[in-house]
Amino acid sequence: MQILETREGQMQMDNQGSNTQELLSELYAVTQDLVSIHDEDYLLDQILTKAREFLKAEAGSIYQVKDSMLHFTYVQNDKMFEGSADLRLDSNMKPMEINESSLAGYTATHGEMLNIPDAYEIPAEVPYSFNKSYDESTGYRTRSMLMAPLSAGEKVIGVLQLINALDEEDGVMPFSVQDEMLGGFFANMAAFALERAMMTRDLILRTMRMAELRDPKETGAHVNRVGGYSADIYAAWAKNRGLDTEEIEKQRDLIRVAAMLHDVGKVAISDTILKKPGRFTDEEYAIMKQHTVMGARLFKDSTTDLDLLAADIALNHHERYDGKGYPGQIQDIHAEEIELGPGKQSGDLSIAARVCALADVYDALISTRVYKDAWTEDKVLDLIREERGQQFDPEVVDAFFTTYDSINATRQRFQE
């Protein structure tokens, strides 16, 4: 009997071990998808989405460490609302100090996971406590919580917070020891992907700061806005077209980052022209148009999807739907001497170039520049409607207005 029980126990352990291996393999595949994402904002959204799906959590949020403070960034809650909410625009969500008094602060301070069976029953002797203000204001009830540090090496760059583990009948239960293990593995891989995306954005912004030294119009806020607008317009356009959701998200990620580099070629234009406060002469304008070619040249011999898309946008974001844009048809952009050709027709332009063309014009008109005041919002939107089918692709204009709430939110977020 004892031998039989021992064998049954061993079989159970073997089955558990096999199940754990399968879960780890599945989790590894999920996290590999995260590593391929370039844009920081989209990645944060996907980290939270995938973690909740894998560990069957009803809700969750992400904190990021910036300027030695914890910033509450993304939140998801299947019971309260659909999708993700970007909380960076919520003035009530103030950054928190990194200390032991809060759950997220304790996790960030010690780089350790916390598994809380019931947030309302935390022992009095521990240094951290649960803030009930969100529950009280919404009527939501937080019970089980799993807090995992997003650690890049020895450095904690954020905290992943999962709320209310669900059983098969969608009842709330505590997170298990296995959830801790899997959540820790996921958080480590997610932190690696997040650090990579943050480095990509920082590198782009440093590049654009170099351009900003040359051109006062080319600010970090401007390139962030154009990248955000372009991504949202593309997503709305693709959704209207009925494109595959996975492909939309992949392309949206690339477009957001590539569009931030749309004017990188301005580093090759003379300061005399870039910093001129008034209108250009015809000769100066002809030189200024060369920034499109110079920008595309920076990506010569590139093979990655991101670099190829960045080259395309840099070259073509001043082309027009009606064929009256620039630089036009050019046989070889790497030739020693370049003559701008007749404008490309709409069929010659990628959707990335078409959405960035609208995003760039919108931001230029609605923003204050050294040579002009900002246009009113109504005046800008009227012009975009008037240019539908002329300067701008009609479907892109329609997508712009479909997603205008998101565009306006991005404009508010990335102010000068």
Buried (B, 14 or more C-beta within 10 A) or exposed (E): EEEEEEEEEEEEEEEEEEEEEEBEEEBEEBBEEBBEBBBBBBBBBBBBBBBBEBBBBBBBBBBBBEEEBBBBBBBBBBEBEEEBBBBBEEEEBEBBEBEBBBBBBBBBBEEBBBBBEEBEEBEEEEEBBBBEEBBEEEEBEBBBBBBBBBBBEEEBBBBBBBBBBBEEEEEBBBBBEEBBBBBBBBBBBBBBBBBBBBEBBEEBBEBBEEBBEBBEBBBBBBBBBBBBBBBBBBBBBBBEEEBEEEEBBBBBBBBBBBBBBBBBBBBBBEEEBBEBEEEBEEEBEEBBBBBBBBBBBBBEEEEEBBBBBBBBBBBBBBBBBBBEBBBBEBEEBEEEEBEBEEBBEBEEBEBBBBBBBBBBBBBBBBBEEEEEEEBEEEEBBEBBEEBBEEBBBEBBBBBBBBBBEBBEBBBEBBEE
